[in-house]
Amino acid sequence: MTAEAIEAGPRAGTSGTSGSGDAPLRIALLTYKGNPFCGGQGVYVRHLSRELARLGHRVEVIGAQPYPVLDEGVPLTELPSLDLYRSPDPFRTPGRGEYRDWIDAVEVATMWTGGFPEPLTFSLRARRHLLARRGEFDVVHDNQTLGYGLLGDIGAPLVTTIHHPITVDRQLDLDAAESWQRRASVRRWYGFTRMQKRVARRLPSVLTVSGSSQQEIVDHLGVRRDRVHVVHIGADTDLFSPDPSVAEVPGRIVTTSSADVPLKGLVHLVEALAKLRTENPDAHLVVVGKRAEDGPVAQLIERYGLDDAVRFVKGITDAELVDLVRSAQIACVPSLYEGFSLPAAEAMATGTPLVATTGGAIPEVAGPDGETCLAVPPGDAEALAAALRRLFGDPDLRARLGDAGRARVLARFTWKQAAIGTAERYREAIAASARTH
């Protein structure tokens, strides 16, 4: 189906119930975690659902806590868990009156024994919900739950997004573990990845966000390559846009990172900042994410005396985030691995010059070294410091990379393009299901 046909929206006389031709589709979009301020899954659900709705489709998001923030016109159906990890009482034990059924008991028992239950328990609740509403949806789109409950008949054809295999996170956390007790804890926490691997191999249609993730899904999860389709995601280029009225703050570097997630490589950026400040005392870092009070990042900040040079911000509005990125002289993505890297695309969309590693799919987003970004090897603090030093010292290079970065995002990575590509995969899945029934 062409982009023009999709953009035309519903045709007169179409019922929207079959998913055939150009009829608008009725889509159930599942997300077991929808927090738009932590990780990419909530961002994906919010922007993809909005753009699918703008194309004329009927999208209903079905999710658990933390619930996603959605744009006007996209309804949310709450499918609540016991919310065992909520602040300020994570790993809480629910009161007797909170238990509703056997799925709740499974959720608590898994948490008590050190596991992460939500992918399994959400999938079981979603299955029950979808079967009770059989006939209301043309397609079900699962956002990386990969739970047993979504196998078999769930009332409509299934399409699944895997941003990247969580086995990658598991291995990096194991590599960073400093004791056998910590390694045992990591293995138990990531026990759900065994389920996700089994489920992934049985999925008829998998979407992913980059060629790098496609290869990881084939290698780590054993999914057949012909079942894995790349649909690039993107930045909200209306929101993330240049604004010359926002003053640059000299020496400011901005990054998005959870403090002590090894995958995000923040320790290497903090070390690079320490090296940089020996010759550029204005250099400072603003981290969009939660500050850890102890752990490797906090220890480095203390060791190098960087308390006044590293600031963490969280819970800011979209507008505040955009202005923060605009105010930076450099945006940095120091991750060891990314399945796509929304922060890279969003920074580039604002025209802020980017320093990024070559971990995972980041080069697919950030583009060639010296043309649309400065690229460095993952885990190399010295290389990060050198790239930051070079950019700080060359205003013309900053301007050139900023302009080229935005042009690259506009050409390749927008949510409208993502929605068009995703809708095409929905129709293919519906057609394939019809052939087998």
C-alpha angles and dihedrals in degrees: 000000000000126000089239091056093050093046090053087070125201117002121223111271097020117130097200091222104108104047089225130131114349096329115134112259128234105225131191107200112195125203123171089192122028107170105145093196099056122049130345103277096082091045090051094051094046098049099035093050091049094051093045088053091049088055088059101262124132107238125185118184115213111193151152133224130335082046118216123251107237133191124246114288096031113100123213123214110199116222099180126209121196087268093226096172101049123131135287092019111039118178089023124169110234122232118255092255092058095069112100105168147338092290089063089052090052090050094053095042091053092049092048090055094050099261132124108242105178102094091053099040095044090051091053092050091045091052092053091047095047095047090051087056098043112162096026096095134049093201139009117218115197117200101214100302091127092181129157091246091070096059121100124007113358097160099267139036114286128229117181130200116211108185090189134325111278086218085081091059089045093055094047091050090049091049090053095047112111101196139037089245091056092047091051090050092050092050092051094046091052093046089115090070089076088060092045091053092052093046095046092057090058098048117114097206128023126183122198135178104234145017089249091057090046090058092046091052091052094045101038102031101030095233115159110256093230089062095054117082126187117226110169117223124211155190129283092251094188091057098034099054137127118274115182090194090072106087119231113239109223113245095008119148119182128198138166115228147136102239103237104023101120091209091067096058096218092146089063093050092050089051090049090051090054090054092046096051093061087076102017109044091178091065111113138159131230113196119200099213145059120310116231113220092212137009133081098316095047090046092052093048089053095043093053095039093241100143091118094041101054120060127179122207128184139168094033122150124256090254092051091049093051093049090048091055091045091052093056121094089209135020116207134199106188096171122146088215138003130179089211115330114230091187089061093050093045094049091048090049090059090053092247110146114247136221109191140165124240092240116141114316097349094106090054088059103032097042131209122352111258094014107066101357144355108260126204134176115269117259095021111122093178092056091047091052092049093051093047090047091051094050095046089053097049117058092176091056090049091053094046094049091045093053093044092047094055092046090053093052093047090051098045117011118052129130091235090059089046092053093049092051092045093051090053089056090049090057092048090052092048091050092048091050091050091053092055097047 
